[in-house]
Amino acid sequence: WHSNSCTWSNTISVTNCGSFYVYELSMPPVCAARYCTNTPSILQTTTTTTTSNILK
């Protein structure tokens, strides 16, 4: 909590569950406070796996 500016610093935990994220947030420092965020720019990645079957 920084003076009277309604901002505070906190550590959170984020888990990537494939198609969604799970956020573990702690309680705000005062009961009237809320968490707000901006929409993040998430880089999409693609993984390709190639297998070959060899018949003898």
SVG drawing of the C-alpha trace seen along z (x, -y; Angstrom):
<svg xmlns="http://www.w3.org/2000/svg" viewBox="-16 -10 28 66">
<polyline fill="none" stroke="black" stroke-width="0.4" points="0.0,0.0 1.6,-3.3 0.5,-6.4 -2.9,-7.5 -2.7,-6.5 -4.9,-3.3 -2.0,-1.2 -0.3,1.7 2.3,4.3 1.5,8.0 2.9,11.4 0.5,13.6 0.7,17.1 -0.3,17.9 -0.7,21.4 -1.0,22.1 -3.7,24.8 -3.4,25.0 -6.5,23.1 -6.9,21.0 -4.9,19.5 -5.6,19.8 -4.6,16.9 -4.1,17.2 -4.6,13.7 -4.3,12.8 -6.8,10.6 -6.5,6.8 -5.1,4.7 -8.5,3.1 -12.0,4.6 -13.1,1.9 -10.2,2.6 -10.5,4.6 -8.1,6.1 -8.0,4.4 -5.9,5.4 -5.4,4.6 -6.0,7.1 -2.6,8.7 -0.9,9.3 -0.5,13.0 1.8,14.4 0.3,17.5 2.7,20.4 2.3,23.5 4.0,26.8 4.2,29.4 5.2,33.0 6.0,35.2 6.3,38.9 7.0,41.5 6.2,45.2 8.7,47.4 7.3,50.8 9.7,53.6"/>
</svg>
